[in-house]
Amino acid sequence: MEIEQSFSELYDFHNLEEQPYYIFGSGTCADRLNAYIKNTNKVMPIYFIDITKIKKNNYTIESIAEVKNTQMQLGNIKIIIASLSFVTEIKEKILSHLNICENTILNLIDSQLNNKIWDDYSLSCKKYASFKDDNDFSEQFYVSSVDPNFAYSLLDKLPKKHVSVTKKDFTYGYVHNKSINEAELERTNQSVKYLIPDVSFKQLLNQTIVSIYDGIKVKLGSHWQIETSKIKVFNQSETPVGSESFHLDGYNKNIFKILLYLTPASLETGTTELLDSNNNVVTISGPSGTYLLFNNSKVTHKGIRGKNKNRVIIELTISRAMKKPNDDKFIKLGSPLSHYSKYPWTRRAYAARFDQSPQKFKQGWINLSFLNSEDCFEVNQYLLYINENNSLKVAVFFLNDVINFEKSLTIEQSFSIANKLLVDNGDLVIKQTKTNSFSLEKLIFLARDHGFELQSQNHEIIKSIYPDIIEINYEDKGFHYLVMKKYI
């Protein structure tokens, strides 16, 4: 059911029940999707299409040339590639025939890999935790409250400035809603204000989140972190938005939401309604400071507009983490249409500073003996290449530049340098020759001793995240590839 599951996630996330879409393909994958859509009563695509027209027993696949019409050019339409092979080649064919944006083409493989990546990461977070999740959270939602004084203070310091929602505004590296149409954007801007917090508000919100951290940790069975924070004010307009009808958000299943109600939660003042496991409607109610934790892609829900006052909530999209974030670094802001990191392993450097010798910061080979404890590095990814002689090759990614270091070192020294170079939660990619006398198991344990936890050994996953590291040849069976994350 992997094909069907991937399609279902794309269908929900891109709201294909209301947005027109095509399916490109004519093989077994297309047949399975056709049957699945009919069996689950989902909305059929406008057409199944391929390069040439094909008559099937129970449906017809149209030629791509025949469906090249005005609707295809609008940009809101999506095309799903019904294939798990030659996806790149098929995508190029579609683009050569149609005048459409590349991001309108969706494929099933990306969805599968993304799920596998998040599953592996979340499982590692739970394994690393020294506590178990609370069975009370089996219903996938939980209601509690913060100290009311926090809620009152946040309301008192509520920011005055807000940002309008546009399709062009998104956070790089994040999953975001590209499929929202102009009419929905207009309704959202009429009905909802996304506030821009100032420093004092962020500090107070940070303190509030710290106060509920342990309770959430027990429910999730792991440490956790914020992916995005949004301060939303729903006015009393009668213009409905998409979130005010029952829906699932279509996020990865390892992503959760916390809704913190700064105004009281009730049908009069605005709240959230959920469908429980028996399909009964549950209405969230409580005073200012009530909060709801739930799996927003498993629990069907909708927002309720206040009848006599504006509804004010803070929406936190969260994921599991290997360790507790620093108390002053919980808050992460994102654009209104951005939701969570595409991968739990980051690709961008936070910062890099060479205090003593800024001229060393250039592309090329640098001897590691130049580095000392007074140099300051904050990067979040590099490649550690251990060959049969245990020599070290490190490629540090800083924005669009690559800094390379090469020197013979012991593996233990290598991990010490890695720990110095990487920020917390930074990514460590290791390529190791299988003929190396240093065993893979020993390598993993030694990495753990130096503050790294294994995330994945899956070549396809690593390849999908690091396609531009040319030193990695995935056809070469003589190497181990590992991704680790710095957690202390």
C-alpha positions in Angstrom: 0.0 0.0 0.0 3.0 2.4 -0.2 1.9 3.8 -3.5 -1.7 4.4 -2.3 -0.4 5.8 1.0 1.9 8.3 -0.7 -0.9 9.4 -3.0 -3.3 9.8 -0.1 -0.8 12.1 1.6 -0.3 14.2 -1.5 -4.1 14.3 -2.0 -4.7 15.6 1.6 -1.8 18.0 1.7 -2.5 19.7 -1.6 -6.3 19.7 -1.0 -6.9 17.8 -4.3 -10.5 17.2 -3.2 -11.1 20.8 -4.3 -8.1 21.5 -6.5 -8.0 20.1 -10.1 -5.3 17.6 -10.8 -4.0 15.1 -13.4 -2.3 11.8 -13.0 0.5 11.1 -15.5 1.3 7.5 -16.3 -0.2 4.4 -18.0 1.3 1.4 -16.2 0.6 -0.7 -13.1 1.0 2.3 -10.8 -1.7 4.3 -12.6 -4.0 1.3 -12.5 -3.6 1.0 -8.8 -4.2 4.7 -8.2 -7.4 4.5 -10.4 -8.7 1.6 -8.3 -7.7 3.2 -5.0 -9.4 6.6 -5.9 -12.6 4.8 -6.8 -12.6 2.5 -3.8 -12.1 5.4 -1.3 -14.5 7.7 -3.0 -11.9 10.4 -3.6 -12.3 12.9 -6.3 -11.0 11.5 -9.6 -8.4 13.5 -11.6 -9.6 15.5 -14.6 -7.7 13.0 -16.8 -5.1 10.3 -16.6 -2.6 11.4 -19.2 0.6 10.1 -21.0 2.5 10.9 -24.1 0.1 8.9 -26.2 -3.6 8.0 -25.8 -4.2 4.5 -24.4 -7.6 2.7 -24.1 -7.8 0.6 -20.9 -10.5 -1.8 -19.8 -12.2 0.6 -17.4 -10.7 4.0 -18.2 -8.9 6.0 -20.9 -5.5 7.6 -20.7 -5.5 10.7 -22.7 -2.6 12.1 -24.8 -0.8 15.0 -23.2 -1.2 17.0 -26.4 -5.0 16.6 -26.3 -5.4 18.0 -22.8 -3.2 21.1 -23.4 -6.0 23.6 -22.7 -6.5 26.8 -20.9 -7.1 25.1 -17.5 -3.8 23.4 -17.8 -2.0 26.8 -18.0 -3.6 28.4 -14.9 -0.9 27.2 -12.5 -3.2 25.9 -9.8 -3.4 22.5 -11.4 -1.3 19.6 -10.1 0.2 16.7 -12.0 1.0 13.5 -10.0 3.6 11.2 -11.6 2.2 7.7 -11.3 5.6 5.9 -11.4 8.3 4.9 -9.0 10.9 4.7 -11.7 12.4 7.3 -14.1 10.7 10.1 -12.2 13.3 12.7 -13.4 12.9 11.7 -17.0 9.1 11.8 -16.8 9.2 15.2 -15.2 11.4 16.5 -18.1 8.9 15.1 -20.6 6.0 16.8 -19.0 7.8 20.2 -18.8 8.8 19.9 -22.5 5.2 19.5 -23.5 3.5 21.9 -21.2 4.1 25.5 -20.2 3.8 25.0 -16.4 5.8 25.6 -13.3 8.0 22.8 -12.1 6.5 22.8 -8.6 3.1 21.9 -10.0 4.5 18.4 -10.7 4.3 16.0 -7.7 5.8 12.5 -7.3 5.2 9.6 -5.0 8.8 8.8 -4.3 9.5 12.1 -2.5 6.5 11.4 -0.2 7.7 7.9 0.7 11.3 9.1 1.4 10.2 12.0 3.5 8.0 9.7 5.6 10.9 7.2 6.0 13.3 10.0 7.1 10.9 11.4 9.7 10.0 7.9 10.9 13.7 7.1 11.4 14.4 10.4 13.2 11.4 10.2 15.5 12.1 6.6 16.4 15.7 7.6 17.3 14.4 10.5 19.5 12.1 8.1 21.4 14.8 5.4 21.8 17.3 8.0 23.1 14.8 9.3 25.7 14.9 7.8 29.1 11.2 7.9 29.6 8.1 6.5 27.9 5.1 8.2 26.4 1.9 8.6 28.4 -0.8 6.1 27.4 -3.4 8.8 27.9 -2.2 10.4 24.7 -3.4 7.3 22.7 -6.4 9.4 21.6 -3.9 11.7 19.9 -5.0 14.9 21.7 -4.5 16.4 25.2 -5.9 19.5 26.9 -4.2 21.4 29.7 -3.4 25.0 30.6 -0.5 27.3 31.4 -0.4 29.7 34.3 -3.2 32.2 33.6 -0.7 35.0 34.4 1.3 34.0 31.3 -1.8 34.2 29.1 -2.9 37.6 30.5 0.6 39.0 30.1 0.9 37.7 26.5 -2.5 39.3 25.7 -1.3 42.5 27.3 1.9 42.5 25.2 0.1 41.4 22.0 2.1 42.7 18.9 0.5 45.5 16.9 2.1 44.7 13.5 1.0 41.9 11.3 2.0 40.4 7.9 -0.2 39.7 4.9 -0.2 36.1 3.6 1.3 35.8 0.1 2.2 32.7 -2.0 5.7 34.2 -2.5 6.5 34.3 1.2 7.8 31.0 2.5 10.6 29.7 4.7 13.4 28.0 2.8 13.8 24.3 3.5 10.3 24.0 4.9 7.2 22.1 3.8 4.7 24.8 2.8 1.3 25.2 1.2 2.0 26.0 -2.5 -1.4 25.0 -3.7 -3.5 27.6 -1.9 -5.5 29.6 -4.5 -5.9 33.4 -4.8 -9.5 33.3 -3.5 -8.5 31.4 -0.3 -5.6 33.8 0.2 -7.9 36.8 0.0 -10.4 35.2 2.5 -7.5 34.5 4.8 -6.2 38.0 4.7 -9.7 39.3 5.4 -10.3 37.0 8.3 -6.9 36.3 10.0 -4.0 38.5 11.1 -0.6 36.9 11.5 1.2 39.1 14.1 4.9 39.9 14.2 6.2 39.5 17.7 8.7 42.0 19.2 11.6 41.0 21.5 9.7 41.3 24.8 6.8 39.2 23.4 9.1 36.4 22.2 10.9 36.4 25.6 7.6 36.0 27.4 6.3 33.3 25.0 9.6 31.5 25.5 9.0 31.4 29.3 5.5 30.2 28.7 6.6 27.3 26.6 9.4 26.3 29.0 6.7 26.1 31.7 4.8 23.4 29.8 7.8 21.6 28.3 7.9 18.6 30.7 4.1 17.9 30.3 4.4 17.8 26.5 7.6 15.7 26.8 5.7 13.0 28.7 2.9 12.9 26.2 5.3 12.5 23.2 7.7 10.2 25.0 10.7 12.3 23.9 12.1 15.7 23.9 10.6 18.1 21.4 11.2 21.3 19.5 9.2 24.0 17.8 9.2 24.0 14.0 7.2 27.2 13.5 5.4 29.7 15.8 2.4 31.7 14.6 0.4 34.3 16.5 -3.1 34.4 14.9 -6.0 36.7 15.5 -9.3 35.6 13.9 -11.7 38.5 13.6 -15.5 38.3 13.7 -15.8 38.4 9.9 -18.3 36.0 8.4 -15.9 35.2 5.6 -14.9 31.5 6.3 -11.4 30.1 5.8 -10.4 26.6 5.0 -9.4 25.8 8.6 -13.0 26.4 9.8 -14.4 23.3 8.2 -13.5 19.7 9.4 -10.2 18.7 7.9 -6.8 17.0 8.4 -3.7 19.1 7.8 -1.9 16.4 5.7 1.4 16.9 7.5 3.9 14.1 8.2 2.4 11.9 11.0 5.4 12.7 13.3 4.5 16.4 13.4 2.1 17.8 16.1 0.5 21.1 17.0 0.0 23.0 20.2 -2.8 25.6 20.1 -2.5 28.0 23.0 -5.7 30.0 23.5 -5.0 33.5 24.8 -8.7 34.3 24.7 -11.0 31.8 26.5 -11.8 28.7 24.5 -15.6 28.4 24.0 -18.2 28.5 21.3 -18.9 32.1 22.1 -15.3 33.3 22.2 -13.8 30.9 19.6 -12.3 27.5 20.0 -11.5 24.2 18.2 -13.7 21.2 17.6 -12.3 17.7 17.1 -13.6 14.3 16.1 -12.6 11.6 18.6 -11.9 8.0 17.9 -15.7 7.3 17.9 -16.4 10.2 15.6 -18.0 12.2 18.3 -17.5 16.0 18.3 -15.3 17.3 21.1 -15.4 21.0 21.8 -12.3 22.5 23.5 -13.3 24.8 26.4 -11.4 26.5 29.1 -10.1 29.9 30.4 -7.3 32.0 28.9 -4.2 29.9 28.9 -5.9 26.6 27.9 -3.8 24.7 25.4 -4.5 21.7 23.1 -1.8 19.2 22.0 -2.9 17.0 19.1 -1.7 15.2 16.0 -3.2 17.5 13.4 -2.9 15.0 10.6 -4.6 12.2 12.4 -7.3 14.0 14.4 -10.0 15.7 12.2 -10.6 19.2 13.5 -11.8 22.7 12.7 -11.6 26.2 14.1 -14.6 28.0 15.5 -14.8 31.8 15.1 -15.7 33.9 18.1 -19.2 35.4 18.1 -18.6 38.4 20.4 -14.8 38.9 20.3 -11.7 38.2 18.2 -10.2 34.8 18.8 -6.5 35.0 19.6 -4.3 31.8 19.6 -0.6 30.9 19.4 -0.1 28.0 17.0 3.0 26.0 17.6 4.0 23.3 15.1 6.3 20.9 16.9 8.4 17.7 16.3 10.4 15.4 18.4 14.0 16.2 19.3 17.1 14.4 20.6 17.5 16.9 23.5 15.8 19.8 25.1 16.4 23.1 23.4 18.1 25.9 25.4 15.5 27.7 27.4 16.0 30.9 25.5 15.9 29.3 22.0 12.5 27.6 21.8 10.8 30.1 19.5 11.1 29.6 15.7 9.2 32.0 13.5 8.1 31.1 9.9 6.1 32.5 7.1 2.3 31.9 7.4 2.3 29.2 4.7 5.4 27.4 6.0 4.8 24.5 8.4 7.8 22.3 9.3 11.3 21.3 8.0 11.2 19.1 5.0 13.9 17.0 6.6 14.7 16.7 10.3 18.3 16.9 9.3 19.2 20.5 8.3 21.1 21.5 5.3 22.1 25.1 6.0 24.9 26.5 8.2 23.8 28.7 11.1 27.0 30.8 11.1 30.8 30.6 10.8 33.4 32.9 12.2 37.2 32.7 12.0 38.4 35.1 14.7 42.1 35.1 14.1 42.6 34.4 10.4 39.6 35.4 8.3 41.7 34.8 5.2 41.4 31.1 5.9 37.7 31.3 5.1 37.9 30.5 1.4 37.4 27.6 -0.9 40.4 25.2 -1.1 42.5 22.9 1.1 43.4 24.0 4.6 45.7 22.1 7.0 43.8 21.3 10.2 46.9 22.2 12.2 46.1 25.8 11.6 42.9 25.5 13.8 43.0 26.0 17.5 40.6 26.4 20.4 40.2 30.1 19.8 38.8 29.6 16.4 35.0 29.7 16.5 33.0 27.5 14.1 29.2 27.1 14.0 28.2 25.1 11.0 25.6 22.3 10.8 26.9 19.9 8.2 30.1 18.5 6.9 31.4 15.3 5.3 33.8 13.1 7.2 35.6 10.7 4.9 37.6 7.9 6.5 39.7 5.9 4.1 41.7 2.7 4.7 44.6 4.7 6.2 42.2 6.6 8.6 43.0 9.9 6.9 40.3 12.6 7.2 38.6 14.6 4.6 36.0 17.1 5.9 33.8 19.3 3.6 32.1 22.0 5.6 29.1 23.5 4.0 28.7 27.2 4.7 25.9 28.8 2.7 27.0 28.3 -0.9 30.7 27.8 -0.2 32.6 24.7 0.6 35.6 24.7 2.9 37.7 21.6 2.8 40.2 20.3 5.4 42.6 17.4 4.9 45.0 15.8 7.4 45.8 12.4 8.7 44.1 12.0 12.1 42.9 9.2 14.3 39.2 8.6 14.2 38.7 9.6 17.8 40.4 13.0 17.0 38.1 13.3 14.0 35.0 13.0 16.2 36.4 15.6 18.6 36.9 18.0 15.8 33.4 17.2 14.5 31.9 18.0 17.8 33.7 21.3 17.9 32.7 22.2 14.3 29.0 21.4 14.6 26.2 23.2 16.4 23.7 21.2 18.4 21.5 19.1 16.1 24.1 19.6 13.3 24.4 16.8 10.8 27.3 14.5 10.4 27.6 12.4 7.2 30.1 9.6 7.3 31.5 7.6 4.5 33.6 4.6 5.6 35.4 2.0 3.5 34.0 -1.5 4.3 37.5 -2.9 4.2 38.6 -0.6 7.1 39.7 -2.7 10.1 37.8 -0.2 12.3 34.3 -1.9 12.6 31.1 -0.2 11.8 29.7 -1.1 15.3 32.7 0.4 17.0 32.5 3.5 14.9 28.8 4.0 16.0 29.7 3.6 19.7 32.7 5.9 19.4 30.5 8.5 17.7 28.0 8.2 20.6 30.8 8.8 23.1 31.6 12.1 21.4 28.0 13.3 21.3 26.6 11.9 18.1 23.6 9.6 17.6 23.1 7.5 14.5 20.0 8.6 12.4 20.1 6.5 9.3 22.2 4.1 7.2 19.7 4.1 4.3 21.5 5.1 1.1 18.4 6.3 -0.6 17.5 8.6 2.3 21.1 10.0 2.5 21.2 10.5 -1.3 17.9 12.4 -1.3 19.2 14.9 1.3 22.8 15.2 0.1 22.6 15.0 -3.7 25.3 17.6 -4.3 28.0 15.8 -2.3 29.9 14.4 -5.3 32.3 12.4 -3.1 29.4 10.0 -2.3 29.0 7.4 -5.0 26.0 5.4 -4.2 26.7 2.7 -6.8 29.9 1.8 -5.1 29.2 -1.0 -2.7 32.5 -0.8 -0.9 31.5 1.9 1.5 29.2 2.4 4.5 27.2 5.7 4.6 25.8 7.0 7.8 24.0 10.2 9.0 24.5 11.2 12.6 23.3 14.1 14.6 25.1 16.0 17.3 22.9 16.0 20.4 25.1 17.4 23.2 
